[in-house]
Amino acid sequence: MVDPRVAVPASELWLFENTAALASVCTGMEESKNGQVSARGSFGKYAKDENGLSDQVRQ
């Protein structure tokens, strides 16, 4: 029998290896699908520029 394979980016592999984190993400996706969301404002200050630096590091 052939075992199907999928490619997972190395930067995301940790999530699939961490069952607690994956369960939390799945719960959040399900809550979002059901409209159970709340506004948290902008997360822009956590974004990184083309050099991988966040606004907090540059300041």
N, C-alpha and C positions, 0 to 999 in steps of 0.2 A: 504494500500500500504506500502511496506517495503522501508525504507529509507536507502540506502547503506552508510556504514561508512568506513573511512580509518584512519590509525594510522599515526600521525605526531609526530616526536620527540619533546619533550618540548623545546629543544634548537633551533628548527626551527619554532616553533609556532608563534613567533613574526612577522615573515615575512608574514604569511598568514593573520595576523590581521592588518598589516600595508599596506593598498592598494597602497600607493605611492611607497613604497619600492618594493612591489611585481611587480608593473608595470615597475619599473626601471630594475629589474632583467629580466623580460620577454622581454623588449626591448633589453637589452644586449645579451640575448640568441638568439634572432632573428637576430641581427646584426652579431653575431658570425657565425650563420648558413649561412648567406649570404656573408661571407668572409670579412666583414667590421671590421677588427681587426688591432691592432697596437702593436708592441712589447714594453713592459714597463720594461723589465729587470727582475731581480730576486726579488721575494718577500720573500726570505728566511729569512731575518732579522725579519719578522713578525711571523714566525713559532714558535710554542711553543713546549717545550720539554715534557717529560713524567710527569713532575711536574707542567705543565701549565705555565712555565716561558718562556718569549721570550728572545732573545739575548740581547735586550735593557735593560731588568730588571737585568739580570745576570752581566752585565758589571759595 
